Amino acid sequence: MANKKILLVEDDPNFGTVLKDYLALNDYTVTHAKDGIDGLIMFKNTEYDLCILDVMMPRKDGFSLAEDIRTTNKEIPIIFLTAKTLKEDVLRGYQVGADDYLNKPFDSEVLLHKIKAILQRKEKEKSTESEEFEFKIGSFEFNSKLRHLSFDGGEPQKLSPKESKLLRMLAIHKNDLMPRELALTKIWRDDNYFTSRSMDVYIAKLRKYLKKDEEKVEILNIHGEGFRLIDKS
């Protein structure tokens, strides 16, 4: 993870400088923009591995900046920093493509952990996005291209496109947390009450399919965070 480039957009000069120096001490190359307009210019002129955006900024707020970033780059990780704790603001952050959200004040070590986890996950997704489509889950064989789920070498069950995408995402994060917001934005393209309920229905369908191997395989609901596909084999 050394020498990864981070764009930090933070209008508080003192806090921005301290955070930039802290991240630099942890081997990140950090560019600090003072507001959303400058941040957008810097983003367009340089390639970055991750963006950290303050929400409340003059000239262009973090949400608007994230929307502009997403028009040119759908994949770059975005972490929002904000003093706002309203659920509506958190949801809007995820809707415009946030990978994570930190309320000020926060522990800088927590931010560092989140950056590392997100970058590692992105690397894993990048390596599996075009390559990995066959998965072993307990006694199941899953082919996401064919959308086939076979138990113990038997006749394959044909999954629907959303079932297949959701199971593939769970399989990529196997034995680790698959954030609810990540699945909703990648598969349903939105994170709201209705898409969330829809995903719960699909999770229930997948649990029904995987019940044939319930001693080894289960999908856990991690309250308020997402799901974890457990494979004990």
N, C-alpha and C positions, 0 to 999 in steps of 0.2 A: 504493500500500500504506500510505500515511500514515494515522494515526489509527485503525488497526485495533485492536480491543479484545482483549487477551490475559488469560486467567485463569492465573496462576502459583500452583501449590499446592506449597509447599516448606516443610518443617518446620525447616530450619536457618535461623534468622533472619538471620544475617550473610550467608550465601550468597544467600538469597532477596532481601535488600535490594540487594545488589550487582547481581544479575541484573535485578531490577526497574528499577534506575536505568540500567543499560546499555541495556535495551530501550527505556526512555523516551527516552534520548538519540537513539535511532534511530526516533523518531516513532511508537512504539507506546504505547497507553494500557493500562497494566498494573495489574491488581488482584492483590494478593498475599494468599493465604490460608495460614494456618500449619499446617493439617492437613486430612485428607480430609473431615471433618464440616463444617468451616467452608467448605471448597472447594465442597461440594455445595450448601450454603445460598446461597453467592454465585452459583453457576451458575444456580440456580433463580430468583434475583431479578434477574438482569441478562443481556442477550444478549451473547455473546462471539463473536469470529471464530476463535479458536484457544485450545486449552488446553495448558499445559505442566505435567505432573504428575510429582512425585517418586514413586518406587515405595515405598520404605520410609518409612512415616509412622505415627505413633500414631493410635489411634482408628479410622482407616479408611485402608487402604493405597491406593496409586495404581491398582492393578488393580481393586479393588472400586469405587473412585470412577469409573473409566472405564466399568465395567459400568452403574452408575447413570446416568451421563451418556448412555450409548448407549440407555437405555430411553426417553429423551425426545428425544434428538437423534442421529440416525444418521449425520449428515454432518459435524458439526463436527470439524475436524482435532485430533488429539491427539498430542503428543510426550511420550514418557516419558524421565525422567532417572533414572539408577540407578547405583549402585556395583556392582550384581550383573551378572556377565557370563556366567552359565550359559545355555546354548542354550535350556533349558526355559523360563527366564524371558523370554527374548527372544520365543520363540514364543508364550508366553501373552500377552505384550503385544500382539502382532499379532492374536491370536485375540479379544481383547476390544476390538479396533478401533483400535489404534495406527496412525498414519500414519508415524511414525518413532521412533527409539530412540537415545538418546545415553548412553554410559557416562561416568560421572564418573571423573576430571576430564576436561573437554572444553574445546576452544577456543571461546570465545564467538562468534567470527566464523563458525565452522562452524554453530553454532546459528542465528545470524542468517540465514545462507544457506539453511538448511533451512526456516526460517519463511517466508522470501520465496518459495522454490520451491513449498512446499506451498500457500500462499495463492494464488499465481498459477495453480497447477494446479486448485485448487478453483474459482476464478473461471472458468477455461476449461471445466471440467466442468459447472458450473452453466449456462453460456451454451449449451453443446452438448447437455446432457441432454435438454431438451425440444424443441430446435430441429433440431440437425444429425443427419440420418439418412442422407444421401447423401454418399458419399465417392468421390474420384478417387484411385486408388492405381496409379501407373504407367499401364498400358493397361487397367486394370480399372475398372469402375463397381460400386460396392457400395452397396446399399440395405438398411440394417439393419432397417427396418420389414418389408419383404417378405422379408428374409433372402436376397436375390438377389445373386450375384456374377457379373458378366458380363465376359468378356474381349474387348476390341476390338469391341464392339457385337454380339457373338455371343449365342447362347442362354444364358440365365442358369443358373448352378449354384445349386440350393437348398441353403442351409446349415442345419445343425441349430441349435436355439436357443442352445446354448453356443458353437458355432463362431461364430455371428453376434455374440454379446455380446463374445467375446474379440477378434474382428477389429475390432469397433467401438472397443473400448478401445485397441487397438493403433493404429488410425487416428486417434483423438483425440490420442494421444501421438506421432504420426508423426514420425520422425527424432529422437525424444527417448526417454528411458528410461520404459518402463512397468514399475513395480515389481512383482515377482512377488507379494508379499504383498497389494498392492492388488487385483490380479485375483482372487486366491484368496478374499479376504474379500468382494468385491463380487459375484462370479459363483458361487463354490462355497460361500460363507458360512462357510468354515473354512479354516485353514491348517495342514495336517498332512501327514504323509508320503504318505498315499493321495490326497488332493486335489491335492497337488503333482505326483505321478506322472500323475494324470488330466489335469492341465493340459498336461504335456509331450506327452501323446498328442494333445491337441487342437492344440497348436502344430505338431506333425508333420503333422497333417491340413491345416492352413492352408498350411504350406510346400508341400505337394503341390499344392494348388490354385493357389498363386501361382507355381509353377515355370514356367508358360507365359510369364511375363515376367521370367525370372530375371536378365536383364541390367540391369533397372531396379529390381526389387523383391526384397527378401529380409528375413527375420526373423532378427536376430542374437541370440544368447544372451549376455547380459552376466553373466558368472559371479558367482554369489552375490547378484545384484541383481535381474535381471529380463530383459526382452526389449526390443529396439528394432526397429520396423518401418522399414526404410530404403526411401525412394523417391527414386531418382536422376533421375527425369524432370523 
